[in-house]
Structures are given as structure tokens and as C-alpha cells.
């Protein structure tokens, strides 16, 4: 008799840039060890209100896989929102 594999468990957390250290610790303790955790967020948006900048710090470690989206769909490529955002990020 063949054994049926257990289904994969995924937890997707959107707006992960809003995670502070306290909330992130509670989240990580609650995630089952067999689960995959996907954090979705934008490090260029406002950080959490509480202490810590969890998403940005995790990315900075270089120890987690990161995918960055490069195509902007919400505004036209040369809109003032897009060009201003790029200028702000460039300093």
C-alpha cells in the first residue's frame, strides 16, 4: 500500500512591511513547522508602527529567497506618481 503524502501548507502574509517585532514573533511561533511562509510586502512603503522593520531586515540578511516585481501595473510608466516614487527612492 502506497502512502499518501500530506498536503503542503502555505501561509501567505500580505502587507508584511507592517510587521513589527512583537507581531512577527507571534506569527512565527504560530506557524506550524511543516508550513511554508510567504511574506508579501513593499519595503519602500511605510514601516510598522511598532518597533522593528522586520521585512526589510529579513531581506537584508541575504538568507531568505526574495523576488522583486519590476513591472508597474497601477499607473502608467511615466506618470508623476511613478517618477516621483523613483526619485524619492534614489534620494
KOLGU-4560 file (N, C-alpha, C; in nm, 3 decimals, padded with zeros to 5 digits):
<recs>
<n_xx: 00.084 n_yy: -00.117 n_zz: 00.000 ca_xx: 00.000 ca_yy: 00.000 ca_zz: 00.000 c_xx: 00.089 c_yy: 00.124 c_zz: 00.000 mol: A seq: 1 type: UNK>
<n_xx: 00.064 n_yy: 00.214 n_zz: -00.095 ca_xx: 00.142 ca_yy: 00.336 ca_zz: -00.101 c_xx: 00.086 c_yy: 00.439 c_zz: -00.003 mol: A seq: 2 type: UNK>
<n_xx: 00.174 n_yy: 00.518 n_zz: 00.045 ca_xx: 00.136 ca_yy: 00.619 ca_zz: 00.142 c_xx: 00.101 c_yy: 00.750 c_zz: 00.072 mol: A seq: 3 type: UNK>
<n_xx: -00.007 n_yy: 00.811 n_zz: 00.111 ca_xx: -00.050 ca_yy: 00.938 ca_zz: 00.051 c_xx: 00.027 c_yy: 01.051 c_zz: 00.119 mol: A seq: 4 type: UNK>
<n_xx: 00.096 n_yy: 01.133 n_zz: 00.039 ca_xx: 00.172 ca_yy: 01.243 ca_zz: 00.100 c_xx: 00.078 c_yy: 01.347 c_zz: 00.161 mol: A seq: 5 type: UNK>
<n_xx: 00.126 n_yy: 01.408 n_zz: 00.268 ca_xx: 00.048 ca_yy: 01.515 ca_zz: 00.331 c_xx: 00.045 c_yy: 01.636 c_zz: 00.239 mol: A seq: 6 type: UNK>
<n_xx: -00.067 n_yy: 01.708 n_zz: 00.236 ca_xx: -00.071 ca_yy: 01.827 ca_zz: 00.151 c_xx: 00.021 c_yy: 01.935 c_zz: 00.207 mol: A seq: 7 type: UNK>
<n_xx: 00.072 n_yy: 02.016 n_zz: 00.117 ca_xx: 00.157 ca_yy: 02.127 ca_zz: 00.160 c_xx: 00.072 c_yy: 02.233 c_zz: 00.227 mol: A seq: 8 type: UNK>
<n_xx: 00.127 n_yy: 02.294 n_zz: 00.328 ca_xx: 00.059 ca_yy: 02.400 ca_zz: 00.400 c_xx: 00.133 c_yy: 02.530 c_zz: 00.371 mol: A seq: 9 type: UNK>
<n_xx: 00.058 n_yy: 02.628 n_zz: 00.321 ca_xx: 00.115 ca_yy: 02.758 ca_zz: 00.290 c_xx: 00.042 c_yy: 02.865 c_zz: 00.369 mol: A seq: 10 type: UNK>
<n_xx: 00.118 n_yy: 02.958 n_zz: 00.423 ca_xx: 00.060 ca_yy: 03.075 ca_zz: 00.488 c_xx: 00.114 c_yy: 03.197 c_zz: 00.414 mol: A seq: 11 type: UNK>
<n_xx: 00.023 n_yy: 03.278 n_zz: 00.360 ca_xx: 00.062 ca_yy: 03.398 ca_zz: 00.287 c_xx: 00.025 c_yy: 03.519 c_zz: 00.373 mol: A seq: 12 type: UNK>
<n_xx: 00.123 n_yy: 03.603 n_zz: 00.401 ca_xx: 00.101 ca_yy: 03.724 ca_zz: 00.480 c_xx: 00.125 c_yy: 03.844 c_zz: 00.389 mol: A seq: 13 type: UNK>
<n_xx: 00.019 n_yy: 03.919 n_zz: 00.361 ca_xx: 00.030 ca_yy: 04.038 ca_zz: 00.277 c_xx: 00.059 c_yy: 04.159 c_zz: 00.366 mol: A seq: 14 type: UNK>
<n_xx: 00.110 n_yy: 04.264 n_zz: 00.307 ca_xx: 00.146 ca_yy: 04.387 ca_zz: 00.379 c_xx: 00.248 c_yy: 04.356 c_zz: 00.490 mol: A seq: 15 type: UNK>
<n_xx: 00.343 n_yy: 04.270 n_zz: 00.460 ca_xx: 00.442 ca_yy: 04.229 ca_zz: 00.559 c_xx: 00.534 c_yy: 04.341 c_zz: 00.603 mol: A seq: 16 type: UNK>
<n_xx: 00.538 n_yy: 04.451 n_zz: 00.529 ca_xx: 00.619 ca_yy: 04.565 ca_zz: 00.574 c_xx: 00.562 c_yy: 04.625 c_zz: 00.702 mol: A seq: 17 type: UNK>
<n_xx: 00.439 n_yy: 04.591 n_zz: 00.734 ca_xx: 00.375 ca_yy: 04.642 ca_zz: 00.855 c_xx: 00.402 c_yy: 04.555 c_zz: 00.979 mol: A seq: 18 type: UNK>
<n_xx: 00.475 n_yy: 04.445 n_zz: 00.962 ca_xx: 00.507 ca_yy: 04.359 ca_zz: 01.076 c_xx: 00.609 c_yy: 04.426 c_zz: 01.167 mol: A seq: 19 type: UNK>
<n_xx: 00.575 n_yy: 04.440 n_zz: 01.295 ca_xx: 00.676 ca_yy: 04.484 ca_zz: 01.391 c_xx: 00.734 c_yy: 04.359 c_zz: 01.458 mol: A seq: 20 type: UNK>
<n_xx: 00.831 n_yy: 04.375 n_zz: 01.544 ca_xx: 00.898 ca_yy: 04.259 ca_zz: 01.602 c_xx: 00.804 c_yy: 04.174 c_zz: 01.688 mol: A seq: 21 type: UNK>
<n_xx: 00.719 n_yy: 04.239 n_zz: 01.763 ca_xx: 00.627 ca_yy: 04.165 ca_zz: 01.850 c_xx: 00.528 c_yy: 04.081 c_zz: 01.769 mol: A seq: 22 type: UNK>
<n_xx: 00.467 n_yy: 04.141 n_zz: 01.666 ca_xx: 00.371 ca_yy: 04.070 ca_zz: 01.583 c_xx: 00.440 c_yy: 03.960 c_zz: 01.503 mol: A seq: 23 type: UNK>
<n_xx: 00.560 n_yy: 03.989 n_zz: 01.451 ca_xx: 00.634 ca_yy: 03.888 ca_zz: 01.375 c_xx: 00.670 c_yy: 03.769 c_zz: 01.462 mol: A seq: 24 type: UNK>
<n_xx: 00.709 n_yy: 03.793 n_zz: 01.586 ca_xx: 00.742 ca_yy: 03.683 ca_zz: 01.677 c_xx: 00.620 c_yy: 03.596 c_zz: 01.703 mol: A seq: 25 type: UNK>
<n_xx: 00.506 n_yy: 03.657 n_zz: 01.725 ca_xx: 00.382 ca_yy: 03.581 ca_zz: 01.748 c_xx: 00.345 c_yy: 03.501 c_zz: 01.623 mol: A seq: 26 type: UNK>
<n_xx: 00.360 n_yy: 03.562 n_zz: 01.507 ca_xx: 00.330 ca_yy: 03.494 ca_zz: 01.381 c_xx: 00.420 c_yy: 03.372 c_zz: 01.363 mol: A seq: 27 type: UNK>
<n_xx: 00.549 n_yy: 03.390 n_zz: 01.380 ca_xx: 00.644 ca_yy: 03.280 ca_zz: 01.359 c_xx: 00.622 c_yy: 03.167 c_zz: 01.459 mol: A seq: 28 type: UNK>
<n_xx: 00.583 n_yy: 03.198 n_zz: 01.580 ca_xx: 00.554 ca_yy: 03.093 ca_zz: 01.678 c_xx: 00.428 c_yy: 03.016 c_zz: 01.642 mol: A seq: 29 type: UNK>
<n_xx: 00.334 n_yy: 03.082 n_zz: 01.575 ca_xx: 00.206 ca_yy: 03.019 ca_zz: 01.541 c_xx: 00.211 c_yy: 02.934 c_zz: 01.414 mol: A seq: 30 type: UNK>
<n_xx: 00.311 n_yy: 02.958 n_zz: 01.328 ca_xx: 00.320 ca_yy: 02.885 ca_zz: 01.202 c_xx: 00.369 c_yy: 02.743 c_zz: 01.229 mol: A seq: 31 type: UNK>
<n_xx: 00.295 n_yy: 02.643 n_zz: 01.182 ca_xx: 00.340 ca_yy: 02.504 ca_zz: 01.202 c_xx: 00.476 c_yy: 02.481 c_zz: 01.136 mol: A seq: 32 type: UNK>
<n_xx: 00.556 n_yy: 02.395 n_zz: 01.193 ca_xx: 00.692 ca_yy: 02.372 ca_zz: 01.143 c_xx: 00.693 c_yy: 02.316 c_zz: 01.001 mol: A seq: 33 type: UNK>
<n_xx: 00.587 n_yy: 02.250 n_zz: 00.959 ca_xx: 00.581 ca_yy: 02.193 ca_zz: 00.824 c_xx: 00.529 c_yy: 02.292 c_zz: 00.720 mol: A seq: 34 type: UNK>
<n_xx: 00.492 n_yy: 02.410 n_zz: 00.764 ca_xx: 00.430 ca_yy: 02.508 ca_zz: 00.673 c_xx: 00.536 c_yy: 02.591 c_zz: 00.601 mol: A seq: 35 type: UNK>
<n_xx: 00.496 n_yy: 02.641 n_zz: 00.487 ca_xx: 00.576 ca_yy: 02.737 ca_zz: 00.411 c_xx: 00.516 c_yy: 02.875 c_zz: 00.438 mol: A seq: 36 type: UNK>
<n_xx: 00.603 n_yy: 02.970 n_zz: 00.464 ca_xx: 00.557 ca_yy: 03.107 ca_zz: 00.493 c_xx: 00.600 c_yy: 03.198 c_zz: 00.378 mol: A seq: 37 type: UNK>
<n_xx: 00.504 n_yy: 03.269 n_zz: 00.320 ca_xx: 00.531 ca_yy: 03.364 ca_zz: 00.213 c_xx: 00.494 c_yy: 03.503 c_zz: 00.263 mol: A seq: 38 type: UNK>
<n_xx: 00.593 n_yy: 03.590 n_zz: 00.272 ca_xx: 00.570 ca_yy: 03.728 ca_zz: 00.314 c_xx: 00.565 c_yy: 03.815 c_zz: 00.189 mol: A seq: 39 type: UNK>
<n_xx: 00.458 n_yy: 03.891 n_zz: 00.175 ca_xx: 00.440 ca_yy: 03.979 ca_zz: 00.060 c_xx: 00.437 c_yy: 04.122 c_zz: 00.112 mol: A seq: 40 type: UNK>
<n_xx: 00.522 n_yy: 04.205 n_zz: 00.060 ca_xx: 00.524 ca_yy: 04.343 ca_zz: 00.108 c_xx: 00.613 c_yy: 04.429 c_zz: 00.024 mol: A seq: 41 type: UNK>
<n_xx: 00.616 n_yy: 04.555 n_zz: 00.057 ca_xx: 00.694 ca_yy: 04.655 ca_zz: -00.016 c_xx: 00.779 c_yy: 04.730 c_zz: 00.084 mol: A seq: 42 type: UNK>
<n_xx: 00.909 n_yy: 04.710 n_zz: 00.078 ca_xx: 00.999 ca_yy: 04.775 ca_zz: 00.174 c_xx: 01.007 c_yy: 04.926 c_zz: 00.153 mol: A seq: 43 type: UNK>
<n_xx: 00.955 n_yy: 04.974 n_zz: 00.040 ca_xx: 00.954 ca_yy: 05.118 ca_zz: 00.015 c_xx: 00.831 c_yy: 05.186 c_zz: 00.072 mol: A seq: 44 type: UNK>
<n_xx: 00.738 n_yy: 05.108 n_zz: 00.127 ca_xx: 00.621 ca_yy: 05.169 ca_zz: 00.191 c_xx: 00.654 c_yy: 05.197 c_zz: 00.337 mol: A seq: 45 type: UNK>
<n_xx: 00.559 n_yy: 05.257 n_zz: 00.407 ca_xx: 00.582 ca_yy: 05.290 ca_zz: 00.547 c_xx: 00.608 c_yy: 05.164 c_zz: 00.627 mol: A seq: 46 type: UNK>
<n_xx: 00.703 n_yy: 05.170 n_zz: 00.720 ca_xx: 00.730 ca_yy: 05.055 ca_zz: 00.807 c_xx: 00.621 c_yy: 05.042 c_zz: 00.913 mol: A seq: 47 type: UNK>
<n_xx: 00.635 n_yy: 04.941 n_zz: 00.995 ca_xx: 00.538 ca_yy: 04.917 ca_zz: 01.101 c_xx: 00.531 c_yy: 05.034 c_zz: 01.199 mol: A seq: 48 type: UNK>
<n_xx: 00.421 n_yy: 05.042 n_zz: 01.269 ca_xx: 00.405 ca_yy: 05.146 ca_zz: 01.371 c_xx: 00.486 c_yy: 05.109 c_zz: 01.495 mol: A seq: 49 type: UNK>
<n_xx: 00.490 n_yy: 04.980 n_zz: 01.526 ca_xx: 00.565 ca_yy: 04.932 ca_zz: 01.641 c_xx: 00.714 c_yy: 04.921 c_zz: 01.610 mol: A seq: 50 type: UNK>
<n_xx: 00.789 n_yy: 04.875 n_zz: 01.707 ca_xx: 00.934 ca_yy: 04.864 ca_zz: 01.694 c_xx: 00.973 c_yy: 04.757 c_zz: 01.592 mol: A seq: 51 type: UNK>
<n_xx: 01.072 n_yy: 04.790 n_zz: 01.511 ca_xx: 01.127 ca_yy: 04.693 ca_zz: 01.417 c_xx: 01.082 c_yy: 04.717 c_zz: 01.275 mol: A seq: 52 type: UNK>
<n_xx: 01.164 n_yy: 04.669 n_zz: 01.184 ca_xx: 01.137 ca_yy: 04.678 ca_zz: 01.041 c_xx: 01.164 c_yy: 04.538 c_zz: 00.986 mol: A seq: 53 type: UNK>
<n_xx: 01.079 n_yy: 04.445 n_zz: 01.023 ca_xx: 01.103 ca_yy: 04.301 ca_zz: 01.005 c_xx: 01.127 c_yy: 04.263 c_zz: 00.860 mol: A seq: 54 type: UNK>
<n_xx: 01.040 n_yy: 04.302 n_zz: 00.769 ca_xx: 01.055 ca_yy: 04.262 ca_zz: 00.630 c_xx: 01.187 c_yy: 04.311 c_zz: 00.572 mol: A seq: 55 type: UNK>
<n_xx: 01.217 n_yy: 04.437 n_zz: 00.591 ca_xx: 01.341 ca_yy: 04.495 ca_zz: 00.538 c_xx: 01.463 c_yy: 04.426 c_zz: 00.598 mol: A seq: 56 type: UNK>
<n_xx: 01.458 n_yy: 04.400 n_zz: 00.728 ca_xx: 01.571 ca_yy: 04.334 ca_zz: 00.795 c_xx: 01.588 c_yy: 04.189 c_zz: 00.748 mol: A seq: 57 type: UNK>
<n_xx: 01.477 n_yy: 04.118 n_zz: 00.728 ca_xx: 01.487 ca_yy: 03.981 ca_zz: 00.676 c_xx: 01.551 c_yy: 03.980 c_zz: 00.538 mol: A seq: 58 type: UNK>
<n_xx: 01.509 n_yy: 04.071 n_zz: 00.453 ca_xx: 01.565 ca_yy: 04.078 ca_zz: 00.318 c_xx: 01.714 c_yy: 04.110 c_zz: 00.324 mol: A seq: 59 type: UNK>
<n_xx: 01.752 n_yy: 04.201 n_zz: 00.413 ca_xx: 01.891 ca_yy: 04.245 ca_zz: 00.425 c_xx: 01.984 c_yy: 04.133 c_zz: 00.470 mol: A seq: 60 type: UNK>
<n_xx: 01.932 n_yy: 04.031 n_zz: 00.536 ca_xx: 02.019 ca_yy: 03.920 ca_zz: 00.580 c_xx: 02.077 c_yy: 03.842 c_zz: 00.463 mol: A seq: 61 type: UNK>
<n_xx: 02.007 n_yy: 03.843 n_zz: 00.350 ca_xx: 02.053 ca_yy: 03.764 ca_zz: 00.237 c_xx: 02.029 c_yy: 03.615 c_zz: 00.253 mol: A seq: 62 type: UNK>
<n_xx: 01.957 n_yy: 03.576 n_zz: 00.357 ca_xx: 01.935 ca_yy: 03.434 ca_zz: 00.387 c_xx: 01.797 c_yy: 03.383 c_zz: 00.349 mol: A seq: 63 type: UNK>
<n_xx: 01.714 n_yy: 03.471 n_zz: 00.296 ca_xx: 01.579 ca_yy: 03.430 ca_zz: 00.254 c_xx: 01.565 c_yy: 03.459 c_zz: 00.104 mol: A seq: 64 type: UNK>
<n_xx: 01.495 n_yy: 03.371 n_zz: 00.032 ca_xx: 01.473 ca_yy: 03.399 ca_zz: -00.110 c_xx: 01.385 c_yy: 03.522 c_zz: -00.127 mol: A seq: 65 type: UNK>
<n_xx: 01.419 n_yy: 03.606 n_zz: -00.222 ca_xx: 01.346 ca_yy: 03.731 ca_zz: -00.246 c_xx: 01.314 c_yy: 03.741 c_zz: -00.395 mol: A seq: 66 type: UNK>
<n_xx: 01.192 n_yy: 03.778 n_zz: -00.424 ca_xx: 01.151 ca_yy: 03.807 ca_zz: -00.561 c_xx: 01.101 c_yy: 03.951 c_zz: -00.563 mol: A seq: 67 type: UNK>
<n_xx: 01.154 n_yy: 04.029 n_zz: -00.654 ca_xx: 01.112 ca_yy: 04.169 ca_zz: -00.666 c_xx: 01.035 c_yy: 04.187 c_zz: -00.796 mol: A seq: 68 type: UNK>
<n_xx: 00.922 n_yy: 04.253 n_zz: -00.786 ca_xx: 00.843 ca_yy: 04.282 ca_zz: -00.905 c_xx: 00.895 c_yy: 04.409 c_zz: -00.970 mol: A seq: 69 type: UNK>
<n_xx: 00.911 n_yy: 04.407 n_zz: -01.101 ca_xx: 00.969 ca_yy: 04.520 ca_zz: -01.170 c_xx: 00.870 c_yy: 04.593 c_zz: -01.261 mol: A seq: 70 type: UNK>
<n_xx: 00.753 n_yy: 04.537 n_zz: -01.282 ca_xx: 00.656 ca_yy: 04.598 ca_zz: -01.372 c_xx: 00.547 c_yy: 04.666 c_zz: -01.289 mol: A seq: 71 type: UNK>
<n_xx: 00.517 n_yy: 04.790 n_zz: -01.324 ca_xx: 00.415 ca_yy: 04.867 ca_zz: -01.254 c_xx: 00.287 c_yy: 04.860 c_zz: -01.336 mol: A seq: 72 type: UNK>
<n_xx: 00.180 n_yy: 04.812 n_zz: -01.274 ca_xx: 00.053 ca_yy: 04.797 ca_zz: -01.344 c_xx: -00.050 c_yy: 04.902 c_zz: -01.305 mol: A seq: 73 type: UNK>
<n_xx: -00.037 n_yy: 04.962 n_zz: -01.190 ca_xx: -00.141 ca_yy: 05.053 ca_zz: -01.140 c_xx: -00.137 c_yy: 05.191 c_zz: -01.202 mol: A seq: 74 type: UNK>
<n_xx: -00.020 n_yy: 05.236 n_zz: -01.242 ca_xx: -00.007 ca_yy: 05.367 ca_zz: -01.305 c_xx: 00.069 c_yy: 05.350 c_zz: -01.436 mol: A seq: 75 type: UNK>
<n_xx: 00.055 n_yy: 05.445 n_zz: -01.523 ca_xx: 00.133 ca_yy: 05.444 ca_zz: -01.647 c_xx: 00.280 c_yy: 05.463 c_zz: -01.612 mol: A seq: 76 type: UNK>
<n_xx: 00.367 n_yy: 05.407 n_zz: -01.693 ca_xx: 00.511 ca_yy: 05.407 ca_zz: -01.666 c_xx: 00.572 c_yy: 05.543 c_zz: -01.640 mol: A seq: 77 type: UNK>
<n_xx: 00.526 n_yy: 05.648 n_zz: -01.704 ca_xx: 00.585 ca_yy: 05.779 ca_zz: -01.685 c_xx: 00.494 c_yy: 05.874 c_zz: -01.607 mol: A seq: 78 type: UNK>
<n_xx: 00.398 n_yy: 05.819 n_zz: -01.531 ca_xx: 00.311 ca_yy: 05.906 ca_zz: -01.452 c_xx: 00.392 c_yy: 05.975 c_zz: -01.343 mol: A seq: 79 type: UNK>
<n_xx: 00.341 n_yy: 06.085 n_zz: -01.293 ca_xx: 00.413 ca_yy: 06.158 ca_zz: -01.188 c_xx: 00.427 c_yy: 06.074 c_zz: -01.061 mol: A seq: 80 type: UNK>
<n_xx: 00.331 n_yy: 05.989 n_zz: -01.034 ca_xx: 00.341 ca_yy: 05.903 ca_zz: -00.916 c_xx: 00.464 c_yy: 05.813 c_zz: -00.928 mol: A seq: 81 type: UNK>
<n_xx: 00.479 n_yy: 05.750 n_zz: -01.043 ca_xx: 00.590 ca_yy: 05.657 ca_zz: -01.063 c_xx: 00.723 c_yy: 05.730 c_zz: -01.064 mol: A seq: 82 type: UNK>
<n_xx: 00.734 n_yy: 05.839 n_zz: -01.139 ca_xx: 00.861 ca_yy: 05.910 ca_zz: -01.148 c_xx: 00.898 c_yy: 05.972 c_zz: -01.014 mol: A seq: 83 type: UNK>
<n_xx: 00.804 n_yy: 06.023 n_zz: -00.940 ca_xx: 00.832 ca_yy: 06.081 ca_zz: -00.808 c_xx: 00.876 c_yy: 05.972 c_zz: -00.710 mol: A seq: 84 type: UNK>
<n_xx: 00.808 n_yy: 05.858 n_zz: -00.712 ca_xx: 00.846 ca_yy: 05.747 ca_zz: -00.624 c_xx: 00.989 c_yy: 05.702 c_zz: -00.652 mol: A seq: 85 type: UNK>
<n_xx: 01.025 n_yy: 05.692 n_zz: -00.779 ca_xx: 01.163 ca_yy: 05.653 ca_zz: -00.814 c_xx: 01.262 c_yy: 05.760 c_zz: -00.767 mol: A seq: 86 type: UNK>
<n_xx: 01.225 n_yy: 05.886 n_zz: -00.781 ca_xx: 01.315 ca_yy: 05.995 ca_zz: -00.736 c_xx: 01.334 c_yy: 05.991 c_zz: -00.584 mol: A seq: 87 type: UNK>
<n_xx: 01.227 n_yy: 05.966 n_zz: -00.511 ca_xx: 01.236 ca_yy: 05.957 ca_zz: -00.365 c_xx: 01.327 c_yy: 05.840 c_zz: -00.326 mol: A seq: 88 type: UNK>
<n_xx: 01.308 n_yy: 05.726 n_zz: -00.389 ca_xx: 01.392 ca_yy: 05.609 ca_zz: -00.358 c_xx: 01.538 c_yy: 05.632 c_zz: -00.392 mol: A seq: 89 type: UNK>
<n_xx: 01.562 n_yy: 05.714 n_zz: -00.492 ca_xx: 01.701 ca_yy: 05.743 ca_zz: -00.533 c_xx: 01.765 c_yy: 05.852 c_zz: -00.445 mol: A seq: 90 type: UNK>
<n_xx: 01.686 n_yy: 05.910 n_zz: -00.355 ca_xx: 01.740 ca_yy: 06.009 ca_zz: -00.263 c_xx: 01.719 c_yy: 06.151 c_zz: -00.311 mol: A seq: 91 type: UNK>
</recs>
